[in-house]
Amino acid sequence: MVVHGMGNQYPMETLRGFVNSMRPSESVLYSSPNRITTDMELRRLSFSKIPFDFFEYYWAQHIQEPGFSEVLSWSLKLLFVKTPSNSLKKHINAVRLAIIIFAVLVVAIATILYLSFKDQIDDLLSITIYGASLLVIFKIIWSIISATVAGAIQSSIGDVIKYTIPSPGNIAIRDKIRKNGIELIRNLHNAKKPDGSNKYSKVVLVAHSLGTIVAYDILTSLFAEYHVLFKNVPPQVSQSFLDKIRVQYDDPDHGGNQYQKDQAQLFNEYQGLGNQWRVSHFITMGSPLTHASMILSKGLEDFKRKKDQREFPVSPPQLDHADNHFSFDASYMATDDSRVTVKILHHAAHFAMTRWTNIYYENDWIGGQLSDEFGKGIVDIPVRAKRKWVRSIPLATHTRYWDVENDEGLKVLKEILEKELK
C-alpha cells in the first residue's frame, strides 16, 4: 500500500510511478478493478512474476488549500519562532538567510522601479481607467506566478498546514483522511480468497513525504483495534521473541540487521498465536516526521510528553511505568476450550513487530533521520543521488526516491520487498 505525499496529486499517479520503477524484468503488469474500497478512481496493480498486489491510498481530494497569508504566517512562525528540529538545525540559518535576502531583493526592486517611474506610475494611478488596467496586469502576472512555482509551493505547504494543525477548520479534513486510510488497511486485513482463507498474509505500508505522517497516524489509530484481536489461539503459548525484543530496548542490535530479523520473528510469533495484525513493515521516504517537534507539537517538551504518554508510538515501544514492559497479560479461549494467557502488546506497541525503515537523501531537507525522534529501533538509511547536480541542490531529491536514474533509494526499496517474500 503506497501513500502519496503533498501537492496536487492525481489518482494512481504515485502508484504507477512506483510500480513502474519496481517492475521486474520480463514481467507483465496487470491492472485490475479495485475491490478493496468503493473508490472508482483507483485500481489494483500486480505483476506476473511476484506475489504482490499494489494499492494506493489517495487522499489529496480532501485537502482545501489555505490562503497565501495563512501559508506565509505558518512558514514564518515555523522558521523564525519555533525551536528547530535536530534535522533542521544545520540548515535553518541558510533558510532564514535566503528568506531575508529574497525579501530585501523584492523590496529593493519594487523601490527602484517606483523611483525610476514615479511620475508615470502616479499619473497612471490618478486616472481610473489606467489604474484599473495596471491592477488587472498585476493580477494576471500574479495568477501566472501562482499557477507555477509559487502555486506549487503554496499547495504543498498548504497540505502540511491543513493536515498537521488541529484547528477547528482542519479537524474534519484530518478525520476524513485518517478514516479512509483505516478503512483501506482494514479491508486488506479482511480480504478473503474463494476458500475463505486470508488473501493477504502481510501488508507493507510505503509512504512518501507528508504521506508518512498520514500513514503513521493511520497505523496509530488502527493498531488500537487490532492489538487485542486474536482468533484460534493455540493451547500452548510460546513468546520467546517478545523477550528478545524487550532485552534490546535500550540498545537494538542492528548489526547484520538483527533487530529487524527479531521483529519479523515476533510478527510471525503473534501470527501463530492468532493475532490479526498484518502490517509487517512501515517504509518512510523523505519524511517530515524528522521535524515532528516543530510541526506535530508545540515544542520539544510537548513532543517528549506525547511520546511518554504513548500518543506518538515509537520503536521500540514506550514501556509501561507499572511493569516496565510494553506488553501485558490477557486471557483467551484456546482452540481446545482451555484458557491460556497471552502477553499482548499495548495499544501503541505495534513497532515491536512492525519493522520501520526510513530512507532519506542527504540533501532532502524535508526528510531526514527518524531514530533520534521516534526510537533507536528505526533503521535509518541515508542515500545519495548518482548525479552530482541532483545531490548538490537542496530538495532536488525529494521526489526521486524511486527514480530509476538516481537508484540508490530504489535499490533499498527492492531489497526490502525481496525480504518480505521470504
C-alpha positions in Angstrom: 0.0 0.0 0.0 1.5 3.3 -1.2 0.6 6.6 0.4 1.4 9.7 -1.7 2.9 12.9 -0.4 1.9 16.6 -0.5 0.9 18.6 -3.6 -1.9 18.3 -6.2 -1.6 14.6 -6.9 -3.7 12.7 -9.4 -5.2 9.3 -8.6 -2.8 6.5 -9.3 0.0 8.9 -10.4 2.2 8.0 -7.4 1.4 4.3 -7.5 2.1 3.9 -11.3 5.4 5.7 -11.0 6.3 3.5 -8.0 5.2 0.2 -9.7 6.9 1.0 -13.0 10.2 1.6 -11.1 9.8 -1.6 -9.2 8.9 -3.7 -12.2 10.8 -7.0 -12.5 12.4 -7.7 -15.9 10.1 -9.5 -18.4 7.2 -9.3 -16.1 3.7 -8.4 -17.2 1.8 -5.6 -15.3 -1.8 -6.2 -14.6 -4.4 -3.5 -13.8 -7.5 -4.9 -12.1 -10.6 -3.3 -10.6 -10.2 -2.1 -7.0 -12.4 -4.4 -5.0 -11.0 -3.3 -1.7 -12.7 0.1 -1.4 -15.5 1.8 -3.3 -13.2 4.4 -4.8 -13.8 4.1 -8.6 -10.7 6.2 -9.5 -8.3 3.6 -8.1 -7.0 0.2 -9.4 -5.1 -2.8 -8.1 -1.8 -3.3 -9.8 0.1 -6.6 -9.8 3.0 -8.4 -11.7 3.0 -11.8 -13.3 6.3 -12.8 -11.5 6.0 -11.7 -7.9 3.1 -12.3 -5.4 2.4 -8.6 -4.6 -0.7 -6.6 -5.1 -0.1 -2.9 -5.1 -2.7 -0.4 -3.9 -2.6 3.4 -3.5 -4.2 5.3 -0.7 -5.3 8.5 -2.4 -6.2 11.4 0.0 -5.4 14.6 -1.9 -9.1 15.3 -2.8 -9.9 16.1 0.8 -7.4 19.0 1.2 -8.7 22.5 0.7 -5.8 24.9 0.1 -5.3 27.7 2.6 -4.8 31.3 1.6 -1.4 32.8 0.9 -1.5 34.8 4.2 -2.1 31.6 6.2 0.8 29.9 4.4 3.1 32.8 5.0 2.2 33.2 8.6 2.7 29.5 9.3 6.1 29.4 7.5 7.5 32.4 9.2 6.4 31.1 12.6 8.0 27.7 11.9 11.3 29.2 10.7 11.7 32.2 13.0 9.8 31.4 16.2 9.8 27.7 16.9 12.9 25.8 18.1 14.3 24.0 15.1 14.3 20.2 15.0 17.6 18.3 15.1 17.4 17.7 11.3 16.7 21.4 10.5 19.3 22.9 12.9 22.1 22.5 10.3 20.1 24.2 7.6 18.0 26.7 9.5 20.4 29.6 9.2 20.8 29.1 5.5 17.0 29.0 5.0 16.5 32.1 7.2 19.2 34.0 5.3 17.7 33.0 1.9 14.2 34.3 3.0 15.7 37.6 4.3 17.7 38.1 1.1 14.7 37.4 -1.0 12.5 39.8 0.9 15.2 42.5 0.7 15.5 42.0 -3.0 11.8 42.2 -3.6 11.6 45.4 -1.6 14.7 46.9 -3.3 13.4 46.0 -6.8 10.0 47.5 -6.1 11.5 50.6 -4.6 13.9 51.1 -7.6 11.1 50.6 -10.1 8.8 53.0 -8.3 11.5 55.7 -8.0 12.5 55.2 -11.7 9.0 55.6 -13.0 7.4 57.6 -10.1 5.8 60.2 -12.3 4.4 57.7 -14.8 3.1 55.5 -12.0 1.5 58.4 -10.2 -0.1 59.6 -13.5 -1.5 56.1 -14.2 -2.9 55.7 -10.8 -4.5 59.1 -10.9 -6.5 58.1 -13.9 -9.1 55.5 -13.0 -9.1 53.5 -16.2 -5.3 53.3 -16.4 -5.1 52.5 -12.7 -7.6 49.7 -13.1 -5.7 48.4 -16.1 -2.5 48.3 -14.2 -4.2 46.3 -11.4 -5.5 43.8 -13.9 -2.0 43.4 -15.4 -0.6 42.8 -11.9 -3.4 40.3 -11.2 -2.6 38.4 -14.4 1.1 38.3 -13.6 0.4 37.1 -10.1 -2.0 34.4 -11.4 0.7 33.1 -13.7 3.2 33.0 -10.8 0.6 31.3 -8.6 -0.1 28.7 -11.2 3.6 27.8 -11.5 6.3 27.9 -8.8 4.6 29.9 -6.1 1.4 27.9 -6.6 3.2 24.6 -6.2 4.9 25.8 -3.0 1.6 27.2 -1.6 -0.2 23.9 -2.5 2.5 21.7 -0.9 2.9 23.8 2.3 -0.9 24.2 2.4 -1.3 20.4 2.6 1.0 20.3 5.6 -0.9 23.1 7.3 -4.3 21.6 6.7 -3.3 18.2 7.9 -0.9 18.8 10.8 -2.6 21.8 12.5 -5.6 20.6 14.6 -7.5 23.9 14.2 -11.4 23.7 14.2 -11.4 24.3 10.4 -9.0 21.4 9.8 -10.5 18.7 12.1 -13.0 17.3 9.6 -10.3 17.1 6.9 -7.9 15.2 9.1 -10.6 12.9 10.4 -11.8 12.0 6.8 -8.2 11.3 5.6 -7.5 9.0 8.6 -10.8 7.1 8.5 -10.5 6.4 4.8 -6.9 5.1 5.2 -8.0 3.0 8.2 -10.8 1.5 6.0 -8.4 0.6 3.3 -6.0 -1.3 5.6 -8.8 -2.9 7.5 -10.3 -4.1 4.2 -6.9 -5.5 3.2 -6.9 -7.4 6.5 -10.4 -8.8 5.9 -9.9 -9.7 2.2 -10.6 -13.4 1.6 -9.8 -16.0 -1.0 -12.6 -18.1 -2.5 -11.8 -20.8 0.0 -12.3 -18.4 2.9 -8.7 -18.1 3.9 -7.0 -14.7 4.2 -6.0 -13.2 0.9 -3.0 -11.3 2.3 -0.6 -12.6 4.9 1.3 -9.3 5.1 0.7 -5.6 4.4 3.7 -3.5 3.6 3.0 0.2 4.0 5.1 2.6 1.9 4.8 6.3 2.3 6.4 9.4 0.9 6.7 13.0 2.3 3.6 14.2 4.1 2.1 10.8 3.3 4.4 9.4 6.0 2.6 11.4 8.7 -0.8 10.3 7.3 0.4 6.7 7.3 1.8 7.0 10.8 -1.5 8.3 12.1 -3.4 5.6 10.4 -1.3 2.9 12.0 -1.5 4.5 15.4 -5.3 4.5 15.3 -5.8 1.1 13.7 -3.5 -0.9 15.9 -5.5 0.2 18.9 -8.2 -2.0 17.5 -6.0 -5.0 16.5 -3.7 -5.4 19.5 -6.4 -7.3 21.4 -7.8 -9.3 18.4 -6.9 -13.0 18.5 -8.5 -15.9 16.7 -7.8 -19.6 17.0 -5.3 -19.2 19.9 -3.3 -22.5 20.3 -3.3 -24.3 23.7 0.4 -23.9 24.1 1.8 -20.4 24.1 5.5 -19.5 23.5 6.7 -15.9 23.2 10.5 -16.1 23.1 10.9 -13.4 20.5 8.9 -10.9 22.6 11.6 -11.4 25.3 14.3 -10.8 22.7 12.8 -7.5 21.6 12.4 -6.4 25.2 16.0 -7.2 26.0 17.1 -4.9 23.2 15.0 -2.0 24.4 17.9 0.4 25.2 20.3 -0.8 22.5 18.7 -2.5 19.5 21.2 -4.8 17.7 21.3 -3.5 14.1 24.4 -5.5 13.3 23.5 -7.7 10.4 20.0 -6.3 10.6 19.4 -8.5 13.6 16.8 -6.3 15.3 14.6 -6.3 12.3 15.1 -10.0 11.9 13.9 -10.5 15.5 10.9 -8.2 14.8 10.0 -10.3 11.8 10.1 -13.4 14.1 8.0 -11.6 16.6 5.5 -10.8 13.9 5.4 -14.5 12.9 5.1 -15.4 16.6 2.0 -13.3 17.0 0.5 -14.6 13.8 0.9 -18.1 15.1 -0.9 -17.1 18.3 -3.8 -15.8 16.2 -3.3 -12.1 16.3 -5.0 -10.4 13.3 -2.4 -7.6 12.8 -0.7 -8.0 9.4 1.3 -4.8 8.8 4.7 -6.3 8.7 6.8 -3.3 7.5 6.5 0.5 7.5 8.7 2.2 5.0 9.1 6.0 5.1 10.8 8.2 2.5 11.6 11.9 2.7 9.6 12.0 5.9 8.8 15.4 7.6 8.4 13.3 10.8 12.0 14.3 11.3 10.6 17.7 12.2 7.8 16.3 14.4 8.7 18.5 17.4 8.0 21.6 15.2 5.0 20.5 13.1 3.2 18.0 15.3 3.6 19.5 18.7 4.2 22.8 20.5 7.9 22.1 21.0 10.5 19.6 22.3 8.9 19.2 25.8 5.4 18.7 24.3 6.8 16.2 21.8 8.5 14.2 24.6 5.4 14.2 26.7 3.3 12.8 23.9 5.8 10.0 23.3 5.9 9.2 27.0 2.1 9.1 27.2 2.0 6.8 24.1 0.2 9.4 21.9 3.2 9.1 19.5 4.2 5.4 19.1 7.9 4.8 19.0 10.3 1.9 18.2 11.0 0.1 20.5 7.6 0.9 22.1 7.3 3.1 25.1 7.4 1.0 28.3 4.5 0.9 30.7 5.6 2.6 34.0 3.8 0.0 36.2 5.5 -3.2 34.9 8.4 -1.8 32.8 7.2 -3.6 29.7 5.3 -2.9 26.5 3.1 -6.0 26.9 0.5 -7.2 29.4 -1.2 -10.5 30.2 -4.6 -11.3 28.8 -6.7 -14.4 29.0 -8.1 -16.1 25.8 -10.1 -19.2 25.0 -7.8 -21.6 23.1 -8.9 -24.0 20.4 -9.2 -26.8 22.9 -11.6 -24.8 25.0 -9.0 -24.2 27.7 -8.0 -20.7 29.0 -4.5 -19.5 28.1 -2.6 -16.4 29.0 -1.1 -14.4 26.1 1.2 -11.4 26.5 -0.3 -8.8 24.2 1.2 -5.6 23.1 -0.2 -2.4 24.4 -2.2 -0.1 22.1 0.9 1.9 20.9 3.4 -1.0 20.7 2.9 -2.1 17.0 6.5 -1.2 16.2 7.7 -4.1 18.4 6.7 -6.4 15.5 6.2 -3.9 12.6 9.6 -3.0 11.3 10.2 0.6 10.5 12.7 1.5 7.8 13.4 5.2 6.9 15.1 6.2 3.7 16.3 9.8 3.1 18.5 11.6 0.7 21.2 13.7 2.4 20.2 16.9 0.6 16.4 16.4 1.2 15.8 19.0 3.8 12.1 17.9 4.1 13.1 14.4 5.1 15.8 13.1 7.4 16.7 10.6 10.1 14.0 9.5 12.5 15.7 7.3 15.0 16.6 10.2 17.3 12.9 11.3 17.2 11.0 8.1 17.2 13.3 5.5 18.6 16.5 3.5 18.0 14.6 0.6 16.6 14.1 2.5 13.4 16.6 1.7 10.6 17.7 5.0 9.1 19.2 4.6 5.6 20.8 7.7 4.1 21.3 7.6 0.4 22.9 9.8 -2.2 21.8 10.6 -5.8 24.2 9.5 -8.5 24.1 12.8 -10.4 26.2 15.5 -8.9 23.8 18.3 -9.6 20.9 16.4 -8.1 22.7 15.8 -4.8 24.1 19.3 -4.7 20.8 21.3 -4.9 18.7 21.3 -1.7 15.4 19.4 -2.1 16.3 18.2 -5.6 16.0 14.6 -4.5 12.7 14.9 -2.5 10.6 13.5 -5.4 13.2 11.0 -6.6 13.0 8.2 -4.1 12.1 5.6 -6.7 13.7 7.4 -9.6 15.4 4.9 -11.9 18.2 7.4 -12.8 19.0 8.0 -9.1 18.5 4.5 -8.0 20.1 4.4 -4.5 16.7 4.7 -2.8 15.1 2.4 -5.4 17.7 -0.2 -4.6 16.9 -0.2 -0.9 13.2 -0.5 -1.6 13.7 -3.5 -3.8 15.8 -5.2 -1.2 13.2 -4.7 1.5 10.4 -6.1 -0.7 12.5 -9.1 -1.6 13.0 -9.8 2.1 9.2 -9.7 2.6 8.8 -12.6 0.3 10.9 -14.9 2.5 
